[in-house]
Amino acid sequence: MVRGAALIGLLRDERVRFLLAGGSAALLNWIVRFPLSMFMSYAAAVTAATVIGMVAGFILYRSLVFQGSTRPLWLQIRDFIGVNIVAGVVTVLAALFLSSGPWWPEAYRHYAPGASHLAGIGIGAVVNFFGHKLFTFR
């Protein structure tokens, strides 16, 4: 029973909900890239997956994290798009840079696209967090 109360207490914390919502959107972003890569180039698949993750992120952030925001919806959408364009570009560039680097030993090159995309999502998530905290849902 104490664990349940502790979990409920954690979920009351906006930062925890932000991490869970953002983590869910990031996981979706990463997972959908694999089937997209079956019929798109790597760069196009990473870009499409990033857009899918952004849409999921807005819905999750707005419904689970920032329900009390008094800003008009159109301003939230505008700023969300702006922040996510920046974070999305960072994600794609980081994934492309990391996947094509000479640091991948030959035996591990087949892991480069997935691991690099995951790292790019993490780097983009930092940009995303600060952008939404400072602009979108202030």
WOWOKA-V553101 format. One record per residue. RES is the residue in one letter. PHI is phi in radians with two decimals (NA if undefined). PSI is psi as a letter, one per 30 degrees, with the letter a starting at -180 (999 if undefined). NEAR is the number of other ideal C-beta (glycine too) atoms within 8 Angstrom. Layout:
BEGIN
res,phi,psi,near
RES,PHI,PSI,NEAR
RES,PHI,PSI,NEAR
END
This chain:
BEGIN
res,phi,psi,near
M,NA,e,4
V,-1.13,e,5
R,-1.10,e,6
G,-1.09,e,7
A,-1.15,e,8
A,-1.14,e,8
L,-1.13,e,8
I,-1.09,e,8
G,-1.07,e,8
L,-1.10,e,8
L,-1.22,f,9
R,-1.35,f,5
D,-1.39,k,8
E,-1.00,e,7
R,-1.14,e,6
V,-1.17,e,9
R,-1.11,e,11
F,-1.08,e,12
L,-1.12,e,8
L,-1.17,e,10
A,-1.15,e,13
G,-1.14,e,14
G,-1.11,e,8
S,-1.14,e,10
A,-1.15,e,13
A,-1.16,e,12
L,-1.10,e,8
L,-1.04,e,11
N,-0.93,e,14
W,-1.18,e,12
I,-1.16,e,7
V,-1.23,f,12
R,-1.11,e,14
F,-1.10,e,8
P,-1.18,e,6
L,-1.10,e,12
S,-1.18,f,10
M,-1.26,f,6
F,-2.35,g,4
M,-2.34,l,9
S,-1.17,l,5
Y,-1.00,e,10
A,-1.07,e,8
A,-1.16,e,9
A,-1.16,e,12
V,-1.10,e,15
T,-1.12,e,10
A,-1.10,e,12
A,-1.11,e,14
T,-1.11,e,13
V,-1.11,e,9
I,-1.05,e,11
G,-1.10,e,14
M,-1.13,e,13
V,-1.09,e,8
A,-1.07,e,12
G,-1.06,e,13
F,-1.05,e,11
I,-1.06,e,8
L,-1.19,e,13
Y,-1.06,e,16
R,-1.17,e,11
S,-1.52,f,7
L,-1.93,f,9
V,-1.96,e,12
F,-1.99,h,8
Q,-1.06,f,7
G,-1.55,g,4
S,-1.10,k,8
T,-1.68,f,3
R,-1.20,k,8
P,-1.03,k,5
L,-0.97,e,6
W,-1.12,e,6
L,-1.22,e,8
Q,-1.08,e,13
I,-1.12,e,9
R,-1.02,e,8
D,-1.21,e,10
F,-1.08,e,13
I,-1.10,e,9
G,-1.06,e,10
V,-1.08,e,14
N,-1.29,f,13
I,-1.11,e,8
V,-1.08,e,10
A,-1.13,e,13
G,-1.15,e,13
V,-1.09,e,8
V,-1.04,e,12
T,-1.05,e,14
V,-1.13,e,13
L,-1.11,e,9
A,-1.10,e,13
A,-1.09,e,15
L,-1.14,e,13
F,-1.10,e,9
L,-1.18,e,12
S,-1.31,f,13
S,-1.81,g,6
G,-1.33,l,7
P,-1.31,f,3
W,-1.36,f,3
W,-1.48,j,10
P,-1.05,k,5
E,-0.89,e,5
A,-1.17,f,4
Y,-1.98,g,8
R,-1.03,f,8
H,-1.22,f,4
Y,-1.53,f,8
A,-0.98,e,12
P,-1.08,e,10
G,-1.17,e,10
A,-1.16,e,10
S,-1.19,e,14
H,-1.13,e,14
L,-1.07,e,9
A,-1.12,e,11
G,-1.07,e,17
I,-1.08,e,14
G,-1.09,e,9
I,-1.14,e,11
G,-1.12,e,14
A,-1.13,e,11
V,-1.14,e,8
V,-1.05,e,12
N,-1.04,e,13
F,-1.01,e,10
F,-1.18,e,8
G,-1.11,e,14
H,-1.23,e,13
K,-1.14,e,8
L,-1.51,f,6
F,-2.14,d,9
T,-1.12,e,10
F,-1.97,h,10
R,-1.14,999,6
END
